[in-house]
Amino acid sequence: MELEQARKLWQPQPGWLNTASYGLPPEPAWAAVQEALADWRTGRTSWEGWDDATRRSRAAFAGLVGVAPTDVTVGSTVSALFAPVAAALPAGATVVVPEVEFTSNLFPWLAQAERGVRVRTVPLDGLVDAIDADTDLVAFSLVQSADGAVADYHRIVAAARAHGALVAVDATQACGWLPFDAGLADVVAVGAYKWLMGPRGSALAYLAPALRERLRPDGAGWYAAEDPFSSYYGPPLRLAADARRFDQSPAWFSWIGTAPALELLAEIGVPAVREHDVRLANRFLAGLGRPPGDSAIVAVEVPGAQEKLERAGIRAAVRAGRVRASFHLYTTDADVDLALDALTG
Ligand SMILES: Cc1ncc(COP(=O)(O)O)c(C=O)c1O
């Protein structure tokens, strides 16, 4: 589907510039959730049908990031998807992380401190140089939540490989607008409620086959079984051979909203989304007299921003005097201009 055609599937209230907090559902996602909620309310269907949305989401996500569906696991949060990787780090391991990293890709490593796991935080632009022979894992966001900075994925991976370090990527603020190849890393986790435009409660991760061999499925339950639908009761342990052995049982309604949104993104194509999103971000930057960037998320210092935006009904994030604005499929030139009028008027 052409991007311009697809944009008719949203009806946002003008002034939503905060997809970095949560994304808005396209019409097919919203409709699917309403239908499932109505079924739930009256008990008119069994639950098995709801589960198909998890399968569809896994397949669509795998396609978006260029990996096999059998290498994708599903859960509810980014931090819990990283947890088995953190638990598998050898005692005394060193993890290198950018210093303003969102904590769901920091706390899982810090929580291993009692086993002697050490976390070094360094400036994002010094990450490549900080990777050395002592580094066991480098963990970073492909796009930073705080300011939209895009990490130099290929150089970071090359440095990690040169030193035998694992690579853990949080692509929550990237996946859906930035094309990338997840298969270069060892683990790539993504929360689906931002740029993938699902409800809160669905998250996916690529787990490289070689990494999986080192991980213990500490969270395994019936849904991680080779055949979940015949594994409700009793031993033995009979987990899936592929990445599904790390699955968490699905929050049904979250996945029901996630599948159509992911499939729509796949139809539109991420390169077209990037072009649209970055063009709007750069329109915003230009209006504030700033040079263009390469991200769908920008952070700029504007005195009195909070009040100015609130008065104009613009919803963006303001942190420590900096406006963080983010631009996605449903954002329009008019949204950008509304924000510029509010900030510069
Ligand atoms: C970069 C990034 N990762 C992860 C999350 C959410 O993490 P979790 O799913 O662990 O709540 C956010 C939410 O703001 C985020 O910005």
The ligand as an SDF file (V2000), in Angstrom:
LIG
                    3D

 16 16  0  0  0  0  0  0  0  0999 V2000
   14.3320    2.7430   24.2400 C   0  0  0  0  0  0  0  0  0  0  0  0
   13.2100    2.1510   25.0260 C   0  0  0  0  0  0  0  0  0  0  0  0
   13.2390    0.8590   25.3520 N   0  0  0  0  0  0  0  0  0  0  0  0
   12.2660    0.2730   26.0500 C   0  0  0  0  0  0  0  0  0  0  0  0
   11.1660    0.9900   26.4850 C   0  0  0  0  0  0  0  0  0  0  0  0
   10.1150    0.2880   27.2840 C   0  0  0  0  0  0  0  0  0  0  0  0
   10.6980   -0.7320   28.0540 O   0  0  0  0  0  0  0  0  0  0  0  0
    9.8700   -1.8680   28.7730 P   0  0  0  0  0  0  0  0  0  0  0  0
    9.1840   -2.6320   27.6890 O   0  0  0  0  0  0  0  0  0  0  0  0
   10.8850   -2.6750   29.4760 O   0  0  0  0  0  0  0  0  0  0  0  0
    8.9010   -1.1790   29.6820 O   0  0  0  0  0  0  0  0  0  0  0  0
   11.0910    2.3500   26.1950 C   0  0  0  0  0  0  0  0  0  0  0  0
    9.9590    3.1650   26.6640 C   0  0  0  0  0  0  0  0  0  0  0  0
    9.9910    4.3640   26.7280 O   0  0  0  0  0  0  0  0  0  0  0  0
   12.1400    2.9380   25.4470 C   0  0  0  0  0  0  0  0  0  0  0  0
   12.1170    4.2440   25.1260 O   0  0  0  0  0  0  0  0  0  0  0  0
  1  2  1  0
  2  3  1  0
  2 15  2  0
  3  4  2  0
  4  5  1  0
  5  6  1  0
  5 12  2  0
  6  7  1  0
  7  8  1  0
  8  9  2  0
  8 10  1  0
  8 11  1  0
 12 13  1  0
 12 15  1  0
 13 14  2  0
 15 16  1  0
M  END
$$$$
